[in-house]
Amino acid sequence: MNTALAPSVESGTLIWIAFAAGLVSLGLTVLLALQVTWMRAMKRRRDRRHLRCLDTWRPILYQAAMGETPEVPALAPKDEASVLLLWNQLQDGLRGRTAREGLNRVAHAVDALAAARRALRRRGAQDRLLALRTLRHLGEPDDFELVRPFLDEPGSTICLAAARALFHVDRTAATPELWRRLRRRTDWPLAQVSAVLHDADLGEAEMTALAAAFAAQVPGLEIAELRRLLPLLSVFGERAAANVVRRLLAPSQVPEVLTAALKQARGEELLPDVVRLCGHPAWPVRTQAATALGRLGGPAQLDLLLTMLADRQWWVRYRAAQALLSGRFGDPEELSRLRGQLQDRFARDILTHVLAETLP
């Protein structure tokens, strides 16, 4: 009898287990649905509050930007992020001293500086980015030590936002801090670093000092580091950049440094160095020198480029032909006629090749 009842007891237990599991699954599904409903309701509530906040503060900020003195209400803690975001958007979009001063008066009235400092101490990336934007526009020197540690954050977004803020807080002290990190922070995109320097709106004297700080680091750079960092010279201005490049074009430099520097040669005062390097023993140097002649040369260097058309290295010949067609040495029709006067077969061939690439 006991033996006969055993299968029945086991199947009854399994049924109850399955029933209990179903109840638990149903309960979890209901809880999940309630959570999603609650989250959507909270989002709608936040969105409505955000829109009400903008409706209140947008006219105030617009009036302040126009030079008026609107009545500024107290800023609720929950509205700080919305108002700071709108304030920063106007700071980025509007131009003129009157607009910036008016917006700053509103910021001081609501103690935006304290709000930004609090947000900077939070862990959220969006909070920190908004705080750094705000501190950049307010430009208080006392915030330098508060912002500087964020230059060492992992990833580039927070770091470069901190660098941008530092140049507005204290541009003199920000320069060495930036250079000190550029060498090891290979994750920083140079285009964004250039944007930071452009945004700093440095004067000619400050650009010269910035270029000098860069030049002071050059002797200790590895070749790969130099190649990576030299494109930053484009933001220093032609004169300041030329002073750095001239040092790197010295005869004592190794070919790798010379080729990297020739790529950045822009000032016409560098033309004698470029001409000298057109006869360098290393063909990569001659190649970059030919390209630089296409930017800096003129009719006086025509014979030199014609000579380089007969170089034993194809790339030197190719870049010399491209330089000839840069427009600084005559129009393509004139050069096409000149091709027939060339005695060297390789010179004629490479000029024919480049003319075919250039002419329609």
Secondary structure, 3 states (H helix, E strand, C coil): CHHHHHHHHHHHHHHHHHHHHHHHHHHHHHHHHHHHHHHHHHHHHHHHHHHHHHHHHHHHHHHHHCCCCCCCCCCCHHHHHHHHHHHHHHHHHCCCHHHHHHHHHHHHHCCHHHHHHHHHCCCCHHHHHHHHHHHHHHCCHHHHHHHHHHHHCCCCHHHHHHHHHHHHHCHHHHHHHHHHHHCCCCCCCHHHHHHHHHHCCCCHHHHHHHHHHHHHHHHHCCHHHHHHHHHHHHHCCHHHHHHHHHHHCCCCCCHHHHHHHHHCCCCHHHHHHHHHHCCCCCHHHHHHHHHHHHHHCCHHHHHHHHHHCCCCCHHHHHHHHHHHCCCCCCCHHHHHHHHCCCCCHHHHHHHHHHHHHHCC
